[in-house]
């Protein structure tokens, strides 16, 4: 049930680059709060000469996920050419959990080349310079515009956490007066949408400085004095509020593991299109703004899914060799799937992890949570030419539904749901799929789930 922590923190880290909408060539410090409890800080520093603009950002957070504390830090340096505002160089480092990610970028004529090192393998990505907007570049471009009540902006921004480009929409939606250092500040309210993640920033009408950012589930960034933030953060011995429990969707009854069938009444889904709630194992009826979802633990012999879409096999040779070794005595795909599941259940330690999931990383470290485990299971299956995908949604446990990732796999019998992280083969009916686990698809559900209302009706 831990997969979503990466998405929420990803959105938060990405939004740190939008904490100022003016270039004052000075330092700005922000406290990061979860339900009014300080969990971290972020700073932005601008400097300029005749040829380039340099933007430095740094952040540090202490988060707790299912009672496990993790320190996360990021460092970023971006250089922009003054003449055309195109990126010249880029450096990014993420430290957290078991994985450290380092990204280096450099302009090469009309291209921008990124080298991504996650500690287990090195990836290279090349973009046309006109098609790539780095977070800090977006920040600078927005700062050059004059805000007004009808202001709007749409950008495709590279996310180093997801290693992909994300569509970001920003618009002024209103005005509000804030109190900052005992002074009244007239602000524009700027709504930012990253997928379905909605954030509100409060930017001064006179100085274009962002004074506050509010995100889902009580996450906020507030402009503060450096000394105040560092003193308070140093004194925080332990983060008391659990990030994952903050995003729990409560229900009206106790949930029992092993349930074969359940019927749910769901409200608060503002945009049903683009989600995968209807489909394998899940039957849906829609009544205005309410979904009635019946989930069954069953094998699906008929599906509209194209099995060939889930056979992509570009994994490291180490992954392939391991999968083939595990299944060498198996005669059918049904036997292979069970053998792969059993090996993961026995050999991968289930621990809270903050990382960009990579099957080779999981195999080498021998640990991970639902994100990492489901990614490894998908890689194993596809290495054996078995259609498999990772899906993300909510899993019911005790008194609520939590974010989670698991698998859907095809054998001779049909499609079935498998959850190696919770040791369920097949997975029970308390698994509510919302999207597939592509990074951009995850953002479709990320911000909206806080608004879900779920009632068990059968």
C-alpha positions in Angstrom: 0.0 0.0 0.0 3.1 2.2 -0.2 3.4 2.9 -3.9 1.7 6.3 -3.9 4.3 7.9 -1.6 6.6 8.3 -4.7 3.9 10.1 -6.7 2.9 12.5 -3.9 6.6 13.3 -3.1 7.3 13.6 -6.9 4.6 16.2 -7.3 5.9 18.0 -4.3 9.5 18.0 -5.5 8.5 19.1 -9.0 6.5 21.9 -7.5 9.4 23.2 -5.5 10.8 24.6 -8.7 7.7 26.8 -9.0 8.0 28.4 -5.6 9.0 31.8 -6.9 7.6 33.6 -9.9 10.1 36.4 -10.0 13.8 36.7 -10.6 15.1 38.8 -7.7 18.6 37.1 -7.7 18.3 36.3 -4.0 17.6 33.4 -1.7 14.1 32.2 -1.0 13.4 29.7 1.8 10.2 27.7 2.3 9.1 25.5 5.1 7.4 22.2 4.0 4.5 21.3 6.2 2.2 18.3 6.5 -0.9 19.1 8.4 0.9 22.1 10.0 3.8 19.9 11.1 7.2 20.9 9.6 8.6 18.0 7.6 11.2 19.8 5.5 12.5 22.9 3.7 13.3 24.1 0.2 15.4 27.0 -1.0 15.9 28.7 -4.4 18.8 31.0 -5.3 19.1 33.0 -8.5 22.2 34.6 -10.0 23.0 36.2 -13.4 25.8 37.4 -15.6 25.9 38.7 -19.2 25.8 35.2 -20.7 23.8 33.1 -18.4 21.3 32.8 -15.6 22.0 30.2 -12.9 19.2 28.8 -10.7 20.1 26.6 -7.7 17.5 24.7 -5.7 17.8 22.5 -2.7 15.4 20.6 -0.5 15.3 18.3 2.5 12.4 16.3 3.9 11.8 13.9 6.6 8.7 11.8 5.8 7.1 8.8 7.5 5.3 6.1 5.5 3.6 3.3 7.4 5.6 4.1 10.5 9.0 4.1 8.7 11.0 7.3 8.6 12.9 8.3 5.4 15.1 11.3 4.8 14.9 12.8 1.3 17.2 15.5 -0.2 17.5 17.0 -3.6 20.1 19.3 -5.2 19.7 21.0 -8.6 21.7 23.4 -10.7 20.3 24.8 -14.0 22.1 27.2 -16.3 20.1 29.1 -18.9 21.5 31.1 -21.8 20.5 34.8 -21.5 20.1 35.3 -25.3 17.4 32.6 -25.9 16.5 31.3 -22.4 17.4 27.7 -23.5 19.0 25.3 -21.0 22.8 25.1 -21.2 23.5 22.7 -18.4 21.6 20.7 -15.8 22.5 18.8 -12.7 20.1 17.0 -10.3 20.7 14.7 -7.4 18.1 12.8 -5.4 19.0 11.0 -2.2 16.4 8.9 -0.3 15.8 5.4 0.9 18.0 2.8 -0.9 18.5 4.8 -4.1 20.5 7.8 -5.1 19.7 9.2 -8.5 22.0 11.6 -10.4 21.1 13.4 -13.7 23.5 15.4 -15.8 22.5 17.4 -18.8 24.3 19.4 -21.5 23.3 21.3 -24.5 24.7 20.1 -27.8 23.7 22.6 -30.5 19.9 22.0 -31.0 19.8 19.0 -28.7 19.9 18.6 -25.0 21.4 15.3 -23.7 20.5 13.9 -20.3 22.5 11.1 -18.6 20.6 9.4 -15.8 22.4 7.2 -13.2 20.2 5.5 -10.6 23.0 3.6 -9.1 22.2 0.4 -10.9 22.2 1.4 -14.6 22.8 4.4 -16.7 20.2 5.8 -19.1 20.6 8.4 -21.8 17.8 10.6 -23.2 18.1 13.3 -25.9 15.5 16.0 -26.5 15.2 18.7 -29.1 16.1 21.9 -27.4 12.8 23.5 -28.4 10.8 20.6 -27.0 12.4 20.5 -23.6 11.5 22.7 -20.7 13.4 22.1 -17.4 11.6 23.1 -14.2 13.9 26.0 -13.5 13.5 27.3 -17.0 9.8 27.2 -16.7 10.1 29.2 -13.5 12.2 31.8 -15.2 9.9 32.1 -18.2 6.8 32.5 -16.0 8.6 35.2 -14.0 8.9 37.4 -17.1 5.2 37.6 -17.5 2.8 40.0 -15.9 0.2 38.3 -13.9 -3.5 39.3 -14.4 -6.9 37.8 -13.6 -7.1 36.0 -16.9 -3.5 34.7 -17.0 -2.9 31.1 -18.1 0.1 29.0 -19.0 0.6 25.5 -20.2 4.1 23.8 -20.3 5.6 20.4 -20.8 8.2 20.1 -18.1 10.8 17.4 -17.6 10.4 15.7 -14.2 13.7 14.2 -12.9 11.8 12.1 -10.4 9.7 10.3 -13.1 12.3 10.8 -15.9 9.7 12.0 -18.3 7.9 15.1 -19.5 4.7 16.2 -17.7 2.0 18.5 -18.9 1.5 21.4 -16.4 -1.4 23.8 -16.6 -1.3 27.0 -14.6 -3.9 29.8 -14.3 -5.0 32.6 -12.1 -8.3 31.6 -10.4 -8.9 34.4 -7.9 -7.4 36.8 -5.4 -6.7 36.6 -1.6 -5.1 38.6 1.1 -2.4 36.8 3.1 -0.6 37.9 6.3 3.2 37.5 6.0 5.5 38.8 8.7 2.5 40.7 10.1 2.0 42.5 6.8 -1.0 42.2 4.5 -0.1 40.9 1.1 -2.5 41.1 -1.8 -2.1 37.8 -3.8 -3.2 36.2 -7.0 -4.3 32.6 -6.5 -2.6 30.4 -9.1 -4.0 26.9 -9.7 -1.5 24.4 -11.0 -2.6 21.0 -12.4 -0.1 18.2 -12.8 -2.3 15.3 -14.0 -5.1 15.3 -11.4 -2.8 16.7 -8.7 -4.1 20.2 -7.9 -2.0 22.8 -6.2 -2.8 26.4 -5.2 0.0 29.0 -4.9 -0.5 32.5 -3.5 1.7 35.0 -5.4 2.1 38.7 -4.6 0.3 41.1 -7.0 3.0 43.7 -6.6 6.2 41.7 -6.3 5.4 38.3 -8.0 6.8 36.4 -5.0 5.1 33.1 -4.1 4.3 33.3 -0.4 2.4 30.0 0.0 1.6 26.7 -1.8 -1.2 24.3 -0.8 -1.3 20.7 -2.0 -3.6 17.7 -1.3 -4.0 16.2 2.2 -2.7 19.2 4.1 0.8 19.6 2.4 1.9 23.2 2.2 5.0 25.3 1.4 5.3 28.6 3.2 7.8 31.4 2.7 9.9 31.8 5.9 13.1 33.2 7.1 16.1 30.9 6.7 17.1 30.9 10.4 13.6 30.1 11.6 13.2 27.1 9.2 16.6 25.6 10.0 16.2 26.0 13.7 12.8 24.4 13.8 13.8 21.6 11.4 16.9 20.8 13.5 14.7 20.4 16.5 12.2 18.0 14.8 13.4 14.7 16.2 10.7 12.6 14.6 8.0 13.2 12.1 4.8 12.4 13.9 2.3 12.4 11.0 2.3 9.4 8.6 2.2 10.5 4.9 0.4 7.4 3.8 -2.2 7.4 6.5 -3.0 11.0 5.6 -4.1 9.8 2.2 -6.2 6.9 3.5 -9.8 6.8 2.2 -12.0 5.7 5.2 -14.9 3.3 4.8 -18.1 2.6 6.8 -17.1 -0.9 7.9 -14.2 -3.2 8.9 -12.6 -4.8 5.8 -11.7 -8.5 5.9 -8.7 -9.7 3.9 -9.4 -12.6 1.6 -12.8 -11.2 0.5 -14.0 -12.7 -2.8 -16.6 -10.1 -3.8 -17.4 -6.6 -2.7 -19.6 -3.8 -3.9 -18.6 -0.2 -3.5 -20.3 3.2 -3.8 -17.7 5.8 -4.8 -18.2 9.5 -5.0 -15.7 12.3 -5.7 -14.3 11.1 -9.0 -14.5 14.3 -11.0 -13.1 12.9 -14.2 -13.9 9.2 -14.9 -12.5 9.3 -18.4 -8.9 8.1 -18.7 -9.1 5.9 -15.7 -9.3 2.1 -15.8 -11.9 1.4 -13.1 -14.0 -0.5 -15.5 -12.4 -3.7 -16.9 -10.8 -6.8 -15.6 -12.4 -8.0 -12.3 -14.3 -4.8 -11.9 -17.9 -4.1 -13.1 -19.0 -0.5 -13.0 -22.4 1.3 -13.1 -22.6 5.1 -13.3 -25.3 7.2 -11.8 -24.6 10.9 -12.3 -21.6 11.6 -10.1 -21.6 8.2 -8.4 -19.9 5.0 -9.4 -21.1 1.6 -8.2 -18.2 -0.8 -8.5 -18.4 -4.6 -8.0 -15.0 -6.3 -7.6 -14.7 -10.1 -7.8 -11.7 -12.4 -7.3 -11.9 -14.4 -10.5 -10.1 -15.4 -13.6 -11.1 -13.4 -16.7 -11.2 -15.5 -19.9 -12.4 -12.6 -22.1 -10.8 -9.1 -22.1 -10.4 -6.2 -24.4 -6.8 -5.8 -23.4 -4.3 -6.4 -26.1 -2.0 -9.0 -24.6 0.8 -7.9 -27.0 1.0 -4.5 -25.3 2.2 -6.2 -22.1 4.9 -8.2 -23.6 7.5 -5.4 -23.9 10.8 -7.1 -23.2 13.8 -4.7 -23.0 15.1 -5.8 -19.6 18.6 -6.3 -18.5 20.1 -9.7 -19.2 20.5 -10.4 -15.5 16.7 -10.1 -15.1 16.0 -12.4 -18.0 18.5 -15.0 -16.9 17.1 -15.0 -13.4 13.5 -15.4 -14.6 14.4 -18.2 -16.9 16.4 -20.0 -14.1 13.4 -19.7 -11.7 11.0 -21.2 -14.3 13.3 -23.8 -15.9 11.4 -26.8 -14.6 7.9 -25.3 -15.5 5.9 -26.5 -18.5 3.1 -24.0 -18.6 2.7 -20.3 -18.1 0.5 -20.9 -15.1 3.3 -22.8 -13.5 5.8 -20.1 -14.4 3.7 -17.3 -13.0 3.3 -19.2 -9.7 7.1 -20.0 -9.5 8.0 -16.3 -10.1 5.5 -15.2 -7.5 6.8 -17.7 -4.9 10.4 -16.7 -5.5 9.6 -13.0 -5.0 7.5 -13.8 -1.9 10.4 -15.7 -0.4 13.4 -13.7 -1.5 12.4 -10.0 -1.7 12.2 -8.3 1.7 9.1 -6.1 2.0 10.4 -2.7 3.2 9.3 0.9 2.7 11.4 2.3 -0.1 11.7 5.7 -1.8 13.1 5.1 -5.3 12.3 5.3 -8.9 11.4 1.6 -9.3 13.8 -0.4 -11.4 13.7 -4.3 -11.5 17.4 -4.6 -11.6 17.7 -2.4 -8.4 15.0 -4.6 -6.7 16.8 -7.8 -7.6 20.2 -6.6 -6.5 19.0 -5.0 -3.2 16.5 -7.8 -2.4 14.0 -5.3 -1.0 11.2 -2.9 -1.8 7.6 -2.1 -1.2 4.6 -2.6 -3.6 6.0 -0.4 -6.3 9.3 -2.2 -6.5 7.9 -5.7 -6.1 5.2 -5.3 -8.8 7.8 -3.8 -11.2 10.0 -6.8 -10.6 7.2 -9.3 -11.1 6.2 -7.6 -14.4 9.8 -7.8 -15.6 10.1 -11.5 -14.6 6.9 -12.4 -16.4 7.7 -10.5 -19.6 11.2 -12.0 -19.7 9.3 -15.4 -19.9 7.1 -14.1 -22.7 4.1 -13.8 -20.4 1.8 -10.8 -20.7 1.8 -8.9 -17.5 1.3 -5.3 -16.3 1.6 -3.3 -13.1 -1.6 -1.5 -12.0 -2.2 1.1 -9.3 -5.2 1.9 -7.2 -6.5 1.4 -3.7 -6.3 -1.7 -1.4 -8.7 -2.2 1.4 -7.3 -2.9 4.8 -9.0 -2.7 8.2 -10.9 0.6 8.2 -9.9 2.2 4.9 -8.4 2.1 1.4 -4.8 2.9 0.8 -2.7 3.6 -2.3 -1.2 0.4 -3.6 0.4 -1.3 -6.7 0.0 -4.9 -7.8 -0.1 -7.0 -11.0 -2.5 -8.4 -13.6 -1.0 -11.4 -15.5 -2.2 -13.7 -18.4 -1.9 -17.5 -18.3 -3.6 -20.3 -20.2 -6.6 -19.9 -17.9 -7.0 -16.2 -18.5 -6.2 -12.9 -16.7 -5.8 -12.9 -13.0 -4.8 -10.4 -10.3 -1.6 -11.1 -8.3 -0.3 -9.2 -5.3 3.2 -10.4 -4.3 3.7 -7.4 -1.9 0.7 -8.6 0.3 1.4 -12.3 -0.4 -2.0 -12.8 -2.3 -2.2 -15.3 -5.2 -4.7 -14.5 -6.6 -5.3 -11.0 -5.1 -8.6 -10.6 -3.1 -11.5 -8.4 -4.1 -10.3 -5.5 -1.9 -8.1 -4.3 -4.8 -9.7 -1.4 -6.6 -7.7 -0.7 -9.8 -7.7 2.9 -10.9 -5.0 3.2 -13.6 -2.1 1.3 -15.1 1.3 2.1 -13.6 2.8 4.3 -16.3 4.2 7.4 -14.6 1.8 9.8 -16.4 -1.2 7.5 -15.6 -0.3 7.6 -11.9 -0.8 11.4 -11.9 -4.4 10.9 -13.2 -5.4 9.5 -9.8 -2.8 11.1 -7.5 -4.4 14.3 -6.5 -8.0 13.3 -6.8 -8.1 10.3 -4.4 -8.2 12.6 -1.4 -11.7 13.6 -2.5 -13.0 10.1 -2.9 -15.8 8.9 -0.6 -16.1 5.1 -0.5 -19.0 3.2 1.1 -19.2 -0.6 1.2 -22.8 -1.5 0.2 -22.5 -5.3 -0.2 
